[in-house]
Amino acid sequence: MFGKRIEKLASLIKDSKKIADIGTDHGYLVIEALLEGKTLKAQAIDNKKMPLLRAKENIASFGLEEKVSFSLSSGLDDLEEDVDHIVMSGLGGSLIISLLEENLNKINKQTLILQANRNCAELRSFLSENSFKIEYEEVIFDDKYYEIIVTKKEDKKIALTEKEILFGPYNLKHPNNVFYNYLDDEYARYEKIKYPSKLVLHKKSLIKDILAKK
């Protein structure tokens, strides 16, 4: 209904009683998840008045307002205790890291569904260092590429290799055509750099190695 990205995010919600949509914006994910029966209730959170008002209006237009609580707050500050899925999508990886860091004590058994617009490697590194296990990943294409990570807190640190941090442990173990297309495009983008840095050359080498095993 609201595009491939929103549909994919909603599809990753499993047997939920209540989700929290951080940075809800238009409220599309909340609407999709409720209409598809992916969750019974939702908490829509945004730190700006106008996006939250927009979300309220959109959710009300589908007659779903009684199933949703609205919070004008930042990140997980006002996270409700009965939330079992936390979704952070359309944000930068650095911002997601910051929001998680501020309220790590509130995260225990919830499933986190994270879609960072950039800095995905930094996000994976943070998850590894803070004992989050990446249970699922997927690269999708919806006008551009999006990386989605599903993760849960564990009792021990989850070690990742450099390649897993850069490209994702699940992606490397279960690559699909979209993931390979993403790597092809990344390699082509690096090829156009006239004076590549050592890091770019290193990433090109790693990508070439992954693609050689297709």
C-alpha positions as CSV (number, residue, x, y, z in Angstrom):
1,M,0.0,0.0,0.0
2,F,2.7,2.5,1.0
3,G,5.6,1.1,-1.1
4,K,7.9,-1.9,-1.0
5,R,10.1,-0.6,1.9
6,I,7.1,-0.1,4.3
7,E,5.6,-3.5,3.2
8,K,8.9,-5.2,3.9
9,L,9.3,-3.6,7.3
10,A,5.8,-4.6,8.3
11,S,6.3,-8.2,7.1
12,L,9.2,-8.6,9.5
13,I,6.9,-8.0,12.5
14,K,6.1,-11.4,13.9
15,D,3.3,-12.2,16.5
16,S,3.4,-8.7,18.0
17,K,1.0,-7.3,20.6
18,K,2.4,-3.8,20.3
19,I,5.0,-2.1,18.1
20,A,6.8,1.2,18.6
21,D,7.5,3.1,15.5
22,I,10.3,5.6,16.2
23,G,10.2,8.6,14.0
24,T,6.8,7.6,12.7
25,D,6.5,10.6,10.3
26,H,3.3,9.9,8.3
27,G,2.4,6.8,10.3
28,Y,2.4,4.6,7.3
29,L,4.2,1.7,9.0
30,V,1.8,1.7,11.8
31,I,-1.2,1.6,9.4
32,E,0.4,-1.2,7.3
33,A,1.2,-3.3,10.4
34,L,-2.3,-2.9,11.9
35,L,-4.2,-3.5,8.6
36,E,-2.1,-6.6,7.9
37,G,-2.6,-8.0,11.3
38,K,1.1,-7.9,12.2
39,T,0.4,-6.3,15.5
40,L,-2.6,-5.6,17.8
41,K,-1.6,-2.1,18.9
42,A,1.1,0.5,18.2
43,Q,2.9,3.4,19.8
44,A,3.7,6.1,17.3
45,I,6.7,8.3,18.4
46,D,8.1,11.4,16.8
47,N,10.0,14.3,18.2
48,K,8.3,16.9,16.0
49,K,4.7,18.1,16.3
50,M,3.8,18.3,12.7
51,P,4.8,14.8,11.7
52,L,3.0,13.4,14.7
53,L,-0.1,15.4,13.8
54,R,0.2,14.1,10.3
55,A,0.5,10.5,11.6
56,K,-2.6,11.0,13.8
57,E,-4.7,12.3,10.9
58,N,-3.6,9.4,8.6
59,I,-4.1,6.7,11.2
60,A,-7.6,8.2,12.0
61,S,-8.5,8.2,8.3
62,F,-8.2,4.3,8.5
63,G,-10.2,4.2,11.7
64,L,-7.3,2.9,13.7
65,E,-6.8,5.7,16.2
66,E,-8.1,3.6,19.1
67,K,-5.3,1.1,18.6
68,V,-2.5,3.7,18.7
69,S,-0.9,5.8,21.4
70,F,1.0,8.9,20.3
71,S,4.2,10.2,21.9
72,L,5.8,13.5,21.2
73,S,9.3,12.5,22.4
74,S,12.7,11.6,21.3
75,G,13.7,8.0,20.5
76,L,12.9,5.5,23.3
77,D,12.4,8.1,26.1
78,D,8.7,7.3,26.5
79,L,8.8,3.7,25.3
80,E,5.8,1.8,26.7
81,E,6.5,-1.3,28.7
82,D,4.3,-3.7,26.7
83,V,6.1,-2.9,23.3
84,D,7.6,-6.1,21.9
85,H,8.8,-4.8,18.5
86,I,10.8,-1.5,18.0
87,V,11.1,-0.1,14.5
88,M,13.6,2.6,13.6
89,S,13.5,3.3,9.8
90,G,14.4,6.1,7.5
91,L,17.0,7.5,10.0
92,G,20.8,7.7,9.7
93,G,22.8,5.0,11.3
94,S,24.5,7.4,13.6
95,L,21.2,8.7,14.9
96,I,19.9,5.2,15.5
97,I,23.0,4.4,17.5
98,S,22.5,7.6,19.5
99,L,18.9,6.8,20.2
100,L,19.7,3.2,21.3
101,E,22.6,4.3,23.5
102,E,20.5,6.8,25.4
103,N,18.1,4.1,26.5
104,L,19.9,0.7,26.3
105,N,18.5,-0.1,29.7
106,K,15.0,-0.2,28.2
107,I,15.9,-2.9,25.6
108,N,15.8,-6.5,26.7
109,K,13.5,-8.9,24.9
110,Q,12.1,-6.7,22.2
111,T,12.8,-7.4,18.6
112,L,14.5,-4.4,16.8
113,I,13.8,-3.8,13.1
114,L,16.3,-1.2,11.9
115,Q,16.6,0.5,8.5
116,A,19.4,3.0,8.4
117,N,19.7,5.3,5.4
118,R,23.5,5.4,5.8
119,N,26.3,4.3,8.1
120,C,25.0,0.7,8.2
121,A,28.5,-0.7,9.0
122,E,28.8,1.6,12.0
123,L,25.4,0.4,13.1
124,R,26.4,-3.3,12.9
125,S,29.6,-2.5,14.8
126,F,27.6,-0.9,17.6
127,L,25.2,-3.8,17.7
128,S,28.1,-6.3,17.9
129,E,29.7,-4.4,20.7
130,N,26.5,-4.1,22.7
131,S,25.5,-7.8,22.5
132,F,22.8,-7.6,19.8
133,K,22.6,-10.6,17.6
134,I,21.6,-10.0,14.0
135,E,18.9,-12.6,13.3
136,Y,18.0,-11.5,9.8
137,E,19.0,-8.9,7.2
138,E,17.8,-8.0,3.7
139,V,18.8,-5.5,1.1
140,I,15.7,-4.4,-0.9
141,F,15.4,-2.0,-3.8
142,D,12.6,0.6,-3.8
143,D,13.8,3.4,-6.0
144,K,17.1,3.0,-4.2
145,Y,18.7,0.3,-2.0
146,Y,17.8,-0.1,1.6
147,E,19.5,-2.3,4.2
148,I,17.2,-3.8,6.9
149,I,18.5,-5.4,10.0
150,V,16.4,-7.5,12.5
151,T,18.2,-7.9,15.9
152,K,17.7,-8.9,19.5
153,K,19.7,-8.4,22.7
154,E,21.7,-11.4,23.9
155,D,23.6,-12.1,27.2
156,K,27.0,-12.0,25.5
157,K,28.9,-10.0,23.0
158,I,28.4,-11.0,19.4
159,A,31.7,-10.9,17.5
160,L,31.6,-9.9,13.8
161,T,34.4,-10.0,11.2
162,E,35.3,-6.9,9.2
163,K,33.5,-8.3,6.2
164,E,30.4,-9.0,8.3
165,I,30.3,-5.5,9.7
166,L,30.6,-4.0,6.2
167,F,28.1,-6.2,4.4
168,G,26.1,-8.0,7.1
169,P,26.6,-11.6,8.5
170,Y,23.2,-12.8,7.3
171,N,23.6,-11.2,3.9
172,L,26.9,-13.0,3.4
173,K,25.5,-16.4,4.5
174,H,22.2,-16.0,2.6
175,P,22.9,-13.8,-0.3
176,N,20.1,-13.1,-2.8
177,N,20.0,-11.4,-6.2
178,V,19.2,-7.9,-4.8
179,F,22.2,-8.2,-2.5
180,Y,24.5,-9.1,-5.4
181,N,23.0,-6.2,-7.5
182,Y,23.7,-3.9,-4.6
183,L,27.3,-5.0,-4.5
184,D,27.6,-4.7,-8.3
185,D,26.4,-1.1,-8.1
186,E,28.7,-0.3,-5.2
187,Y,31.7,-1.7,-7.1
188,A,30.7,0.3,-10.2
189,R,30.4,3.5,-8.0
190,Y,33.9,2.9,-6.6
191,E,35.3,2.3,-10.1
192,K,34.3,5.9,-11.0
193,I,36.4,7.5,-8.2
194,K,39.4,9.0,-9.9
195,Y,41.7,8.9,-6.9
196,P,40.3,6.2,-4.5
197,S,41.4,6.1,-0.9
198,K,42.9,3.0,0.6
199,L,39.6,2.3,2.3
200,V,37.8,2.4,-1.1
201,L,40.3,0.1,-2.7
202,H,40.0,-2.3,0.3
203,K,36.2,-2.3,0.0
204,K,36.5,-2.9,-3.8
205,S,38.7,-5.9,-3.1
206,L,36.2,-7.3,-0.6
207,I,33.3,-6.8,-2.9
208,K,35.2,-8.5,-5.8
209,D,35.9,-11.5,-3.5
210,I,32.2,-11.8,-2.6
211,L,31.0,-11.5,-6.2
212,A,33.5,-14.1,-7.3
213,K,31.7,-16.7,-5.2
214,K,28.3,-16.1,-6.8
